[in-house]
């Protein structure tokens, strides 16, 4: 029986991991993290309806800037979450080719998903327009969402691979996700969609008083989403078929090969609870 990516365990561990590794994580991301908090605060006050005709431009500007800063947080965070150590060329306010590619794929991958999901759901959109039956429009949205989860799940490992400086692009990312792409998609798409509703609820429910809390929760959830991707990467690296680009580096000394399904899951969770040891520590 093949192992299945443990969705619930990954989600729970993603909330714990940033706290467990805070001593090594915070010094590496403190300055881009401060910028991210500033952007969240500025976006709260400057991106609303009162911005008038410039609201759309403001939203786009804050969105792009936010992705730039998020790349500066994500690259060192992935390195720490996955390998337990920071690459000497990463961290702080540095901008390297890894941050550049991470930023570009943070934009490019959702665009690819959007185009493919739109093409898949297009026939139902046409039928809905021709017949005027709303159920077809609802089905189009549902099918588009399912397709988006599948496609993003297939290729989302390109982001942590970029942070680690690994080759292969989308091809290697797709091979890494393999048959687990549905579960990867639920963690990388549906999970962020759900938790990002919390800051919006806090701000709406508490008004101006809730803004600081919403900002802090929102920034923390950004790190949680990065941690979730990193944990998925760690699990796939340890228990799934590796991409061709990675096979020559494995060394054939995977000490979990003798474990059954239940023992393997327990072993992986024990590694996460220690917080300072990833699969690379045992493999290499």
N, C-alpha and C positions, 0 to 999 in steps of 0.2 A: 504494500500500500504506500502510495507516494504521499509525502508531506504536503500540507496545504498552508499557505501563508496565514498565520494567526492574526486576523484583523483586529479583534478586540484587544489582544495582548499588545499589539503594536501601538494602538491608539492610547491605551493606558500608559505604556512605557514612554510615549512621546511627551506626555505631560510631566513625567518625572525626570527624564533625561537632562533637560536644561538645568534643573535644580541640582541634580547630582553632580554635574560637571561644571558648575558655576565658577569654581576657582580657576579653571583653565580657560573657560569660555569667555567670561566677562572681560579679562584683560585684552583678549584678541579682538573683541567686537565692540568695545565700549564707545569708541568715537563714532563709527557708523550707526551704532544703536542710538546715540544721542541725536544724531541727524534724523534718524527715523522717527523718534519721538517728536522732534520739532516739526517734521512734515505732517505727522498725524494731527498735531495741534493746529498748525496753519491750515490744513485742509478742512478741519472742522469749522473754522471761522470764515475762511475765504472761499470755500467751494460751494456755498449754499446758494439759494435762489436770489439772495440780495446782491450777488455778483453781477446780475443782469445779463447783458449780451455776452459778456466775457466769461460766463460760467463754464461753457463747454471748453473753451481754451484753457481755463484754469484747471479743470478736471484732467484734461490731457497732460498739461504741464506737470501737475502733481503726480499723475500716474506714472509718467516716464521717469521723473526724478525719484519716485518711490521705488521703482524697479532697479534703478542704478544703485541706490543705497542698499536695497535688499540684497543685491548681488555682492556688495561689500561685506554684508553680514553673513550671507549663506556660504560663500566659499570657505572662509576659515571655520565656520560652524560645522560644515560637513566634514572637514578634515579632522576636527576634534571629536565629533560624534562617532565617526567611523574608525579612525585610526588612533584616536586618543592623543594625538599630537598635532601641532600646527606646523605646516610647511614654512620654512624660513622666509619665503618670499610672500607670505600671506599675512593678513591681519592689519589692524589699524586702519589708516586711510589710504592704503596702497591700492593701486589699480594696475592689474596685470592682464595678460591675455586671457587668463582664466575668468576674471571678472567680466571681461568684454564678451567672451563666448557665453557665459552664464546669462548675462543681460540679454544678448541677442536671442538665445533659445527661450528665455522667459517670455519673450514677445512672440517669437516664431512658432513655438510649439502650440500655444493656444490658437494662433491663427490657422495653423494646419488642421487642428482639431475642428475649428469652427467651419472651415471650408468643407471638410469631409462630412461632418455631421449635417451640414446644410444640404449637400448633394444627396445624402442618403434619405433625408426627410422631405426633399423637394416634391416627389410625386404626391405625397399626402397633402402638401400645401396647395398644389395645383387642384387636386380633387376638392379640397375645402373651398377654394375660391370659385370653382365651377358649380358646386352643388349648394353652397351656403350652409352646409351642415357643420356645426361647430366641433363635433366630436372628431372630425378628421384633423382639424387644427390642433386639438389637444393631443391626438395621437402623434402628430408630426413633432410636437415639442418633446413628448416622451421618448420617441424613437431617436430624435436628435440628441437628447441627453444620454441615452443608453449608448449610442454610437460614440459620443464624446468621451464617456467614461472608458470605453473599450480602447479607443485610439490613444488617449492620454495615458492610460495604464500601460499600454504596449511600449511607449517611448519615454515615459517620464524619468526613467533612470539615467537619461542623458545628462540631467542636471547634476546629481552627485558625481557622476563619472567625470564631468568637466571640472568640478571642484577638486577632484583628486588627480587631475591631469592625465586621465586615461584616454586611450585612442578608441576609434571605432564608430563614433557618432551614433546616429539613429540605428544603424544596423546592429551594433553591439548592445545598445540599450534594449532593442527589441528581442535579441537573443537572450539577454539576461532576464527579462520579465518572463519570457517563454509562456508556458501554460498558466502562469499565475497572473496574467495581465488583468483579468477581471478584478481580482482582489487588490492588485496594485492600484487600479483605477478607482476603486471605492475609497482607498486610503488617500490617494493624491488628488481626487476631485470632490467626491461627496463629503468626506470629512472636513476639508477646508470650507466648503459651502455652508455646512451646518454650524461650525464653531464661529465663523465670521458674523453670524447673526447675533451673537451675544453682545459685542460692543455696540452694535446698532440698537439693540433692545435697551441696553443700559443708558445710552444717551437719550433715547426717546422716552424712557420711563422716568428718568431722574432729571431731565432737562439740563441746564447749564451746570448744575452740581455734579452731574454724572459724566461730564466731559473728561476730567482728569482720569477717572476710573476707566472709562471707555478707551482712552488712549493707551493707558498702561496694559489693559487686558488685550487690546488689539496688537500691540507690539509683542507681548508675550506669546500670543497665538501665532504670530509670524515665525517665531523661533520654534514653537511646537510643530508647525507644519514642516519646517526644515528638518527637525528631529525625526518626524514620522518618515520622511523620504529616506533619511539616513538609516533608520532602523530597517526599513524595507530592503535597502541596499545590503545591509549587513546580513539579513536573513537569506536573501537570494544568493549572495556570495558564498554563504556557508552550506546551503541546502539545495540550491537549484543548479542546473547545468550551466557552467560558465560560458561566456562568449568565446569565440575562437581566439580573439585578441588576448584574452587573459589566461588561456590554458597553459601556455608555455611558462607562466610564472607561478603555477600552483605548486609544483614540486612534489605532488603526489603524496603529501603527508597530512591529509585531512583526518584528524583523530576523532571525528564524529561518525565515521563511516559504519562503525559497528553498532551504533545506537538505533533502537527501534523508534517509531513515531513519537510515542509519549516521552521517552527519555530525551530525544532530540529537542522537543519543544521545551522541556524543563532545562536542558543545558543552555539553550539560547536565552531563556528568561533569566537564568542565573548570571550569565555574562552581562546582560543589561542591568541587573540590579547592582552589580559591582560598579558599573558606570565608567570604569577606567580601562576596559579591555574589550577590543573588538575582535572579529574573526581574523584580522590580519596578524594579531599578536600570536595566534596559534599556528597560522598557516605559514608565516614567514619567520 
